[in-house]
Amino acid sequence: MTMLLNEEQVDVSAEEKVRVFIEALKRLCFQIKDLLKDTGYKIEEAEVDIAEERAGTYKAPSLTIYDSNGKVASIVPIGAWIIAADGRVDIKGKFSSEPLLLFRDRGGPVIETQEKVGDQYETNKKYIFKGVDDAGWYWLGSKVRSRAQKLNKELLLELISLVRGSKSNKELLLDLLSLVKDD
């Protein structure tokens, strides 16, 4: 039996992978600014250096989110070379940090297995995460259930509350789990 992740099946240059990741980060920053425009939060844009073995050091956009009391959270890019994803950013606050993963393909990452049956090989595909309906940035929520949830305003506000520590862990867990729908 052979197992392959879909990202290993495509040979992309380091420069191209970084370019695609930077473009996705720019779209994410625009999306976050749009989602938070009527919430009272102030957003500051910046650039950070990311050092990755395959690409060297490159600059990437980041955001810092403020309310009237000061810094609430930061959107910090982590890198383009992430296992089972096309990139990662962390939403970091005083209390904790939550990752968002970039999936460029509908369905997200795939495990492909081949099994020899007689003289033939049968290929089977299984998506690693449920809920990846199209390309975009996703929060994985429950790692036990392998369910991804696409970033939207409600989720973003819940994640900001989580990382800044403005609710109890139990309240936040219940809120976040209510956002994840069962199949």
LUMLO-584394 format. One record per residue (C-alpha): residue in one letter; x, y, z; residue number from 1. Coordinates in nm, 3 decimals, always signed. Last residue first. Layout:
N
SITE  type       xx       yy       zz  seq
SITE     a        X        Y        Z  NUM
...
***
This chain:
183
SITE  type       xx       yy       zz  seq
SITE     d   -2.270   +1.586   +0.906  183
SITE     d   -2.241   +1.777   +1.232  182
SITE     k   -2.207   +2.155   +1.237  181
SITE     v   -1.922   +2.336   +1.407  180
SITE     l   -2.034   +2.679   +1.526  179
SITE     s   -2.185   +2.533   +1.843  178
SITE     l   -1.842   +2.389   +1.923  177
SITE     l   -1.694   +2.738   +1.917  176
SITE     d   -1.953   +2.880   +2.158  175
SITE     l   -1.929   +2.581   +2.396  174
SITE     l   -1.549   +2.600   +2.396  173
SITE     l   -1.562   +2.974   +2.451  172
SITE     e   -1.794   +2.946   +2.751  171
SITE     k   -1.585   +2.664   +2.905  170
SITE     n   -1.258   +2.851   +2.851  169
SITE     s   -1.400   +3.157   +3.025  168
SITE     k   -1.450   +3.464   +2.812  167
SITE     s   -1.232   +3.769   +2.740  166
SITE     g   -0.912   +3.564   +2.715  165
SITE     r   -0.761   +3.757   +2.423  164
SITE     v   -0.708   +3.440   +2.222  163
SITE     l   -1.062   +3.311   +2.271  162
SITE     s   -1.240   +3.642   +2.214  161
SITE     i   -1.044   +3.689   +1.890  160
SITE     l   -1.139   +3.334   +1.788  159
SITE     e   -1.507   +3.405   +1.857  158
SITE     l   -1.494   +3.727   +1.652  157
SITE     l   -1.326   +3.545   +1.363  156
SITE     l   -1.582   +3.263   +1.376  155
SITE     e   -1.877   +3.501   +1.356  154
SITE     k   -1.718   +3.705   +1.078  153
SITE     n   -1.627   +3.409   +0.856  152
SITE     l   -1.326   +3.177   +0.830  151
SITE     k   -1.406   +2.833   +0.692  150
SITE     q   -1.457   +2.558   +0.949  149
SITE     a   -1.254   +2.238   +0.938  148
SITE     r   -1.368   +1.916   +1.102  147
SITE     s   -1.117   +1.644   +1.187  146
SITE     r   -1.342   +1.526   +1.476  145
SITE     v   -1.062   +1.476   +1.730  144
SITE     k   -0.880   +1.791   +1.619  143
SITE     s   -1.184   +1.994   +1.719  142
SITE     g   -1.157   +2.346   +1.585  141
SITE     l   -0.971   +2.316   +1.256  140
SITE     w   -0.987   +2.680   +1.159  139
SITE     y   -0.994   +2.735   +0.783  138
SITE     w   -0.860   +2.985   +0.530  137
SITE     g   -0.978   +2.945   +0.172  136
SITE     a   -1.044   +2.709   -0.118  135
SITE     d   -1.382   +2.537   -0.128  134
SITE     d   -1.599   +2.296   +0.070  133
SITE     v   -1.341   +2.209   +0.335  132
SITE     g   -1.593   +2.084   +0.592  131
SITE     k   -1.446   +1.744   +0.673  130
SITE     f   -1.070   +1.713   +0.701  129
SITE     i   -0.827   +1.443   +0.578  128
SITE     y   -1.008   +1.375   +0.252  127
SITE     k   -0.992   +1.010   +0.154  126
SITE     k   -0.893   +0.877   -0.186  125
SITE     n   -0.883   +0.512   -0.292  124
SITE     t   -0.684   +0.369   -0.583  123
SITE     e   -0.723   +0.004   -0.675  122
SITE     y   -0.422   -0.168   -0.832  121
SITE     q   -0.484   -0.465   -1.060  120
SITE     d   -0.323   -0.812   -1.090  119
SITE     g   -0.515   -0.955   -0.796  118
SITE     v   -0.616   -0.662   -0.577  117
SITE     k   -0.311   -0.445   -0.511  116
SITE     e   -0.395   -0.153   -0.291  115
SITE     q   -0.327   +0.209   -0.365  114
SITE     t   -0.393   +0.476   -0.109  113
SITE     e   -0.446   +0.846   -0.158  112
SITE     i   -0.466   +1.075   +0.139  111
SITE     v   -0.619   +1.403   +0.036  110
SITE     p   -0.566   +1.759   +0.155  109
SITE     g   -0.849   +2.007   +0.125  108
SITE     g   -1.189   +1.925   -0.022  107
SITE     r   -1.178   +2.210   -0.270  106
SITE     d   -0.814   +2.298   -0.322  105
SITE     r   -0.615   +2.595   -0.199  104
SITE     f   -0.642   +2.506   +0.170  103
SITE     l   -0.490   +2.765   +0.399  102
SITE     l   -0.480   +2.685   +0.769  101
SITE     l   -0.581   +2.917   +1.054  100
SITE     p   -0.406   +2.858   +1.384   99
SITE     e   -0.523   +2.969   +1.729   98
SITE     s   -0.301   +3.136   +1.994   97
SITE     s   -0.358   +3.192   +2.364   96
SITE     f   -0.421   +3.440   +2.647   95
SITE     k   -0.247   +3.760   +2.541   94
SITE     g   -0.354   +3.711   +2.180   93
SITE     k   -0.229   +3.539   +1.870   92
SITE     i   -0.430   +3.449   +1.559   91
SITE     d   -0.181   +3.225   +1.385   90
SITE     v   -0.131   +3.202   +1.010   89
SITE     r   -0.069   +2.888   +0.810   88
SITE     g   +0.001   +2.780   +0.453   87
SITE     d   -0.086   +2.529   +0.182   86
SITE     a   -0.201   +2.258   +0.423   85
SITE     a   -0.138   +1.889   +0.504   84
SITE     i   +0.203   +1.958   +0.665   83
SITE     i   +0.284   +2.328   +0.647   82
SITE     w   +0.541   +2.478   +0.412   81
SITE     a   +0.390   +2.820   +0.337   80
SITE     g   +0.475   +2.983   +0.666   79
SITE     i   +0.379   +3.122   +1.005   78
SITE     p   +0.189   +3.440   +0.918   77
SITE     v   +0.087   +3.639   +1.227   76
SITE     i   -0.260   +3.789   +1.272   75
SITE     s   -0.227   +3.974   +1.601   74
SITE     a   -0.481   +4.011   +1.879   73
SITE     v   -0.639   +4.252   +2.126   72
SITE     k   -0.392   +4.541   +2.154   71
SITE     g   -0.523   +4.840   +2.345   70
SITE     n   -0.817   +4.933   +2.565   69
SITE     s   -1.023   +5.103   +2.292   68
SITE     d   -0.987   +4.795   +2.070   67
SITE     y   -0.683   +4.692   +1.870   66
SITE     i   -0.608   +4.432   +1.602   65
SITE     t   -0.256   +4.382   +1.467   64
SITE     l   -0.219   +4.256   +1.111   63
SITE     s   +0.052   +4.077   +0.915   62
SITE     p   +0.186   +4.090   +0.558   61
SITE     a   +0.481   +3.869   +0.457   60
SITE     k   +0.849   +3.939   +0.394   59
SITE     y   +1.086   +3.662   +0.284   58
SITE     t   +1.373   +3.463   +0.433   57
SITE     g   +1.496   +3.144   +0.267   56
SITE     a   +1.256   +2.953   +0.045   55
SITE     r   +1.311   +2.584   +0.122   54
SITE     e   +1.437   +2.625   +0.479   53
SITE     e   +1.177   +2.880   +0.578   52
SITE     a   +1.242   +3.218   +0.739   51
SITE     i   +0.946   +3.453   +0.765   50
SITE     d   +1.006   +3.825   +0.813   49
SITE     v   +0.709   +4.033   +0.922   48
SITE     e   +0.519   +4.311   +0.753   47
SITE     a   +0.271   +4.552   +0.906   46
SITE     e   -0.095   +4.656   +0.892   45
SITE     e   -0.280   +4.811   +1.185   44
SITE     i   -0.645   +4.737   +1.247   43
SITE     k   -0.882   +4.931   +1.473   42
SITE     y   -1.175   +4.737   +1.618   41
SITE     g   -1.511   +4.906   +1.658   40
SITE     t   -1.701   +4.617   +1.502   39
SITE     d   -1.819   +4.771   +1.176   38
SITE     k   -1.503   +4.709   +0.967   37
SITE     l   -1.413   +4.375   +1.130   36
SITE     l   -1.514   +4.144   +0.845   35
SITE     d   -1.368   +4.381   +0.583   34
SITE     k   -1.035   +4.414   +0.763   33
SITE     i   -1.027   +4.036   +0.802   32
SITE     q   -1.102   +3.980   +0.433   31
SITE     f   -0.834   +4.229   +0.320   30
SITE     c   -0.579   +4.059   +0.546   29
SITE     l   -0.685   +3.718   +0.413   28
SITE     r   -0.655   +3.836   +0.050   27
SITE     k   -0.303   +3.967   +0.121   26
SITE     l   -0.216   +3.637   +0.293   25
SITE     a   -0.340   +3.438   -0.010   24
SITE     e   -0.121   +3.654   -0.237   23
SITE     i   +0.178   +3.597   -0.006   22
SITE     f   +0.116   +3.218   -0.011   21
SITE     v   +0.094   +3.210   -0.393   20
SITE     r   +0.420   +3.403   -0.424   19
SITE     v   +0.590   +3.182   -0.163   18
SITE     k   +0.485   +2.866   -0.350   17
SITE     e   +0.600   +3.016   -0.680   16
SITE     e   +0.941   +3.109   -0.541   15
SITE     a   +0.987   +2.764   -0.385   14
SITE     s   +0.915   +2.599   -0.719   13
SITE     v   +0.613   +2.370   -0.744   12
SITE     d   +0.627   +1.994   -0.792   11
SITE     v   +0.280   +1.853   -0.731   10
SITE     q   +0.228   +1.502   -0.592    9
SITE     e   +0.369   +1.588   -0.250    8
SITE     e   +0.087   +1.840   -0.191    7
SITE     n   -0.172   +1.567   -0.257    6
SITE     l   -0.049   +1.354   +0.030    5
SITE     l   +0.067   +1.008   -0.076    4
SITE     m   +0.020   +0.666   +0.077    3
SITE     t   +0.134   +0.345   -0.093    2
SITE     m   +0.000   +0.000   +0.000    1
***
